[in-house]
């Protein structure tokens, strides 16, 4: 269940932000 939740959260963040974001995300 934890993996599923983490996956959903990760997917949501990935969908909200561009797929090609820096490792540290200096554009924040």
C-alpha positions as CSV (number, residue, x, y, z in Angstrom):
1,X,0.0,0.0,0.0
2,X,2.8,2.4,0.9
3,X,4.4,1.8,-2.5
4,X,1.1,2.6,-4.2
5,X,0.6,5.8,-2.3
6,X,4.2,6.8,-3.0
7,X,3.7,6.1,-6.7
8,X,0.5,8.1,-6.8
9,X,2.2,11.1,-5.1
10,X,5.2,10.8,-7.3
11,X,3.0,10.7,-10.4
12,X,1.0,13.7,-9.2
13,X,4.2,15.7,-8.7
14,X,5.6,14.5,-12.0
15,X,2.4,15.5,-13.8
16,X,2.2,18.9,-12.1
17,X,5.8,19.8,-12.8
18,X,7.6,19.3,-16.2
19,X,9.1,15.9,-16.8
20,X,12.6,17.4,-17.4
21,X,13.2,19.2,-14.1
22,X,16.7,19.6,-12.6
23,X,17.9,17.2,-9.8
24,X,17.8,20.1,-7.3
25,X,15.1,22.2,-9.0
26,X,16.7,25.6,-9.0
27,X,13.6,27.0,-10.8
28,X,11.7,27.2,-7.5
